[in-house]
Amino acid sequence: MNQIDLERLKQLLLDADSKGKLIIDKHNPDKVSTIITPFRSVVSKKVAGNFVSFINEENYSIKEYNNTEYPLSPLYFTITPNADSSYLIASSGVTGNIPTSAMDTLVIVSGGTKGIHMFGTSSSDILNRITQGILIDERTLK
């Protein structure tokens, strides 16, 4: 796995955000009313609308994993806001076009066809993926 440091990751994220590529339509809070899949995660409007501030605030933890489920997508990072963060609900689970669950973790992947992009999940889902051996070689960046 190619290792990346915190500053390089932040640079990649801010660059993708400035180009409007970080949050693809499927995970875009402005597209909640559009049914794209039966279930998906949507990045919170607060995170999406204030991404530069969120990243520069650094009130979160970041971990890197090797994702054995998608070996052609080498980047897999989780960003989990700290308990005192104003961005605690980082994303929502959306069924159809209705938000149905709060999610506490953002995932950054390099994506085989979509490039680097971000979506949400829950910390319990990450733990399940670790337990199942899907996410391995955990490394803490922050």
C-alpha positions as a printed Julia matrix, in Angstrom:
142×3 Matrix{Float64}:
   0.0    0.0     0.0
   1.33   3.44   -0.89
   1.47   5.55    2.25
   0.36   9.14    2.21
   0.86  11.73    4.94
  -1.77  14.0     6.46
  -0.74  17.15    4.58
  -0.77  15.36    1.21
  -4.2   13.88    1.95
  -5.57  17.3     2.9
  -4.13  18.74   -0.32
  -5.78  16.0    -2.41
  -9.13  16.54   -0.68
  -9.09  20.31   -0.96
  -8.08  20.08   -4.62
 -10.91  17.64   -5.42
 -13.34  19.84   -3.48
 -12.27  23.01   -5.33
 -12.88  21.21   -8.64
 -16.33  20.03   -7.53
 -15.3   16.36   -7.74
 -15.07  15.35   -4.08
 -18.77  14.69   -3.57
 -20.3   12.86   -6.52
 -24.04  13.16   -7.2
 -24.85   9.91   -5.4
 -23.5   11.35   -2.13
 -24.36  15.04   -2.68
 -26.74  16.58   -0.1
 -28.21  18.81   -2.82
 -29.34  15.66   -4.67
 -31.24  13.96   -1.8
 -34.56  14.42   -3.59
 -33.27  12.41   -6.57
 -33.6    8.65   -6.1
 -30.29   7.27   -7.34
 -30.15   3.92   -5.53
 -32.46   2.24   -3.01
 -29.98   3.09   -0.22
 -26.97   5.39   -0.21
 -25.06   7.68    2.07
 -25.2   11.44    1.64
 -22.56  13.79    3.06
 -24.14  16.28    5.46
 -24.94  19.74    4.12
 -22.81  21.19    6.92
 -19.7   19.23    5.89
 -20.31  19.73    2.17
 -20.9   23.46    2.5
 -18.0   24.09    4.86
 -15.48  21.49    3.73
 -12.42  23.75    3.75
 -13.2   24.85    7.32
 -13.93  21.28    8.38
 -10.58  20.01    7.04
  -8.53  22.93    8.34
 -10.14  22.73   11.79
  -8.61  19.24   12.2
 -11.13  18.26   14.87
 -11.27  14.64   13.7
  -9.27  11.44   13.5
  -8.07   9.95   10.22
  -7.16   6.33    9.57
  -5.88   4.67    6.42
  -6.67   1.09    5.41
  -5.91  -1.35    2.67
  -9.32  -2.25    1.21
  -9.17  -5.88    0.08
 -12.62  -5.6    -1.5
 -11.43  -3.05   -4.09
  -7.69  -3.58   -4.68
  -7.71  -1.3    -7.76
  -8.83   1.63   -5.59
  -5.76   2.0    -3.36
  -6.81   4.99   -1.24
  -9.21   4.22    1.62
  -9.31   6.68    4.5
 -11.81   7.27    7.25
 -12.4   10.69    8.79
 -14.29  10.59   12.08
 -15.21  13.9    13.72
 -14.22  14.12   17.39
 -16.98  14.09   20.02
 -16.7   17.88   20.5
 -16.84  18.64   16.76
 -19.68  20.73   15.37
 -19.64  18.28   12.43
 -20.51  15.22   14.53
 -23.15  13.96   12.08
 -20.92  13.72    9.04
 -23.45  12.08    6.74
 -26.82  10.39    6.57
 -28.13   7.11    5.27
 -30.83   7.81    2.68
 -33.49   5.3     1.65
 -35.0    6.38   -1.66
 -35.03  10.12   -1.09
 -35.62  10.13    2.68
 -32.77  10.47    5.21
 -33.19   7.52    7.58
 -30.04   7.34    9.71
 -27.21   9.51   11.02
 -23.67   8.41   10.17
 -20.55   9.48   12.03
 -17.74   8.72    9.57
 -16.62   9.98    6.17
 -14.79   7.67    3.79
 -12.35   8.85    1.14
 -11.59   6.5    -1.74
  -9.61   6.93   -4.93
 -12.31   5.25   -6.99
 -11.44   3.29  -10.11
 -13.62   5.39  -12.45
 -14.79   8.38  -10.39
 -11.44   9.45   -8.97
 -10.97  10.56   -5.38
 -14.33  11.09   -3.72
 -16.06  11.05   -0.35
 -19.1    9.34    1.1
 -20.42   8.5     4.54
 -20.7    5.43    6.69
 -20.92   4.51   10.36
 -18.04   3.64   12.64
 -19.82   0.33   13.34
 -19.7   -0.49    9.61
 -15.96   0.21    9.6
 -15.51  -2.11   12.6
 -17.51  -4.83   10.82
 -15.3   -4.47    7.73
 -12.19  -4.77    9.9
 -13.57  -7.86   11.64
 -14.41  -9.44    8.27
 -10.88  -8.79    6.98
 -12.07  -6.36    4.28
 -10.17  -3.43    5.77
  -6.66  -4.35    6.88
  -3.33  -2.7     7.75
  -4.85   0.13    9.78
  -2.63   3.2    10.07
  -3.51   6.33   12.06
  -2.69   9.62   10.33
  -4.28  11.87   12.94
